[in-house]
Every structure is written in C-alpha cells, then in structure tokens.
Amino acid sequence: MLFNSGVFLQFFAAFLLLYWLARNHLRARNLLVVAASYLFYGWWDWRFLSLIFVSSVLDYAIALALVRAPTPRRRKAWLALSVSCSLSLLGFFKYYDFFAESLAALLARLQIPFHPRLLGVILPVGISFYTFQTMSYVIDVYRGAMTPTRSLLSFLAYVSFFPQLVAGPIERGAHLLPQFERPVAITWPMVQEGLWLSLWGMFKKVVVADNLAPLVDLVYGSSAPAGPAVILATLAFGLQIYCDFSGYSDIARGTARILGFDIMVNFNLPYAATNVREFWQRWHISLSTWLRDYLYVPLGGNRRGAGRTYLNLFLTMLLGGLWHGAAWNFVLWGLWHGAGLAAHRLWAQGGKPRLNPALWAKGIAWLLTLGFVGYGWLLFRAGSLGQVASMTLALGDFTAPAWIGSFVLNLAVFGTPLILMEVWQHRAKNPLVALGLPGPVRGLLQAALLLAIILFWEVRQQPFIYFQF
C-alpha cells in the first residue's frame, strides 16, 4: 500500500475514524494500530507477515530474558542470539544471492568451476528498517539504556507502526515505544503540523520526484550519454531521491503527528551542508545515527588512534552502503563516502577551523560538498560497475545533445519550488517555517500544493525508491 495511492487515503480515513473512537482506551488503541499496520504491510505480500511477527516476538522475549539473566556471560549470549537472528534474516533474504554470484564470478576468473544454488527469494519490503529497529531495542536493553516493555502488544505496535514501517525513520525504542504505553493528547497545532508535513511530503514525491524520474531514466538508460547529460541527470537524481525519500519521511511524520505520535526528523536540509560530515548529520539521520551508535562506536570510534579511526569510518560507511542493497555500486558508494569522511576528518585536524569563515569560503565549501555528494549519486544510481566506468568517462565529453534545453527546462520547472522552499527554511532555521504564516496566506500555499498534487498525481503510482532497501 503506497502513501501516494487512493487505497491508502481510504485506508487512513477508515483507520482515523476507528482510532478516534479508541484513542482513550490504551489496549484497544494499540490493538487497532497493530491490526491496521499488519493490513498495511500485508497489502504487498501477506506471506511476510509471519516474518515480521516472529522477528518481533523473538526480540521482545530476548529483551526480557536479558534483564533476568543471572550472569554477564548469559546476557552476552542472549544479545548474540538476537543479533545473529536479525542479521541471518537480512543475509538470507537480501545478500545470499549477491555473495553467491560474486563468489562464482571470482572463481570463474580463476578457472575454478562453481555453480551455487541461487534462492531467487523476494526481498520483503522494509526488512532493513524494522530489523535495525528491533536490533537497536535489544542492544539498548543490554546496555541498560532502557527498560524492556512487558507488553507484547505495545512492542508489536512499536515495530509495525505503519507510518514508518517500510521506509523509516528507524525509530529507537526509548523514543517511540513509551508513546504506545501512555494515552495520547491530540491538539489542533499537532494536527496542523501533521497536515502540513503530509502535504509537503506528498508534493515532494508526486510533483517533484515522480516528474524528475523520467529525465533520470532517459540518461541512465542510454548506452552512450555525453558529459552534460550525465551531469544534469545526476543533479536530477539527487533531487529525485531526496524528494522521494524525504517526502516519505515527511508523510510518515505527518500521519503519525495527526495520530498524536512524534517520530524523529529524518532529513534536515541536507543539500545545505558545507562538508561531508555535516551532510550525514542532515541526510537519513535515523540511519546515520544508528550506524554511529551501534557500529562505529562499538568498533572503537575515534578512541584507538588515527589509523583505527579511519578504518572504522571506512567499515561503517561500507556496511552503510551494503545496507542499501546487494550490489557493488552500493559498496562503491559507501566507500566513496567513507573516503570523504576520512578526508574531512584529516583536513579538520590539520589546523584550527575558523569560527566565522567568509561567505566566499562557505560558498566554495558548499559547492565542493555538492560535487562530492553528486558524484556519489552517480555511483548510487548506476546499474553496474561497467556503467559507473562509462558514465565517469563520459564526464570528459562536452557534447550537448539536442534535447538538452528541454531537459534543463523540466529540471528548472520541477526543481525551483523545492529550492525556494528550502532556501526559506534554511534562512529561517526552521523546517516548519510555513506554519508561522498568517492563516489566509498559509491556506493559499497549502491549496496551491494540493492543486499541484492533484494535477500531477499519476493513475499508476510510482513506488518510493527506498522500498527496495
């Protein structure tokens, strides 16, 4: 079930009516959330409902066993069981065929026959998101950062909460779980915020992302694109993936807010960043902080010398790249950002940064960061290592195709509203600055967004990009 579909609107309207009736009855409310969330998830493939249920029950039980374990050794054993089961699920469904095929290709180069049995299994939608969510819960309980819940119903609601189930944000138990264990108080400002977030997120997805997608596909589907086309298509993809993913996160936050829940901000104007480290503090925040807290820090972080710090950065971003998908271009993308983070750290430690750098220096840093992130999107979007190589070489060909003017016009038409809004948000240092407009002005702005959504809403809805991860 897609947010940008009529089915979801009907589903949410019916759910909202029942939810309003049950909102003051904690158990009934949570039971309704779980039932609706399982319906929402099963809409894609009901067979995977057992997977999310078993995964949830397992980590719920392990967390309780952790606090009852009599010795540290037993606690570590329970933690190891949880992590190994979670990673085994991911490995089986997401990575087995990739590594088997890669091994077969390597051995073939060495003239060693190897024909592995490929599983060809369907990737369960959202498995990377809810698996990381349950893993962080058990790890936090192990660390003593939170007390495990004794309510299985609350835990099932926490894992399956449909606004953020299939594409995040990846919530922490300490933040979201307690919200299922207390009554909600829905206020009009919360509803206004939720409506704005949902409307703006839908605009980013339906109007911007879905209309830039054909431009990107045109170039990335070409056998021999020229340099200007590659640059423009990669710029378009940077806007597409941002609007697609941040649009989903905005809708998730908005629908949750209407229901009286607060879920974390997942994007904070990432293209305003002036270095790679800042970009990752603004982009997919729930994943970047997850990787920091549950991978980078346990590996040693920056506490074991410069060499180990750089290695930890590379390993963290390598695994962050693999999290996005079982393909070598994602590995390259992760290593590219690992190299960028390492280079930034090396530069930052080379001298004292200026507290108030000149405007021109900020501008140069912003352009360099944008270029670095942009080439990373080429790695991310390319379908193979061969395409990475060919499109990289094409950057040296300055021949402009005949249709380049139309491409630029479409990019400007669909990208300008986003850029204007984000410049306004950045200058105000408030992503919700539009809510401060006078009522009539805000109403006109929301009406314009709604009209644009209606005009560009496709009969055949485009799935969100991050559903495949």
Summary of the structure (lengths in Angstrom):
residues: 469
radius of gyration: 23.2
end to end distance: 16.1
largest distance: 72.8
contacts: 1456
relative contact order: 0.10
helix: 73%
strand: 0%
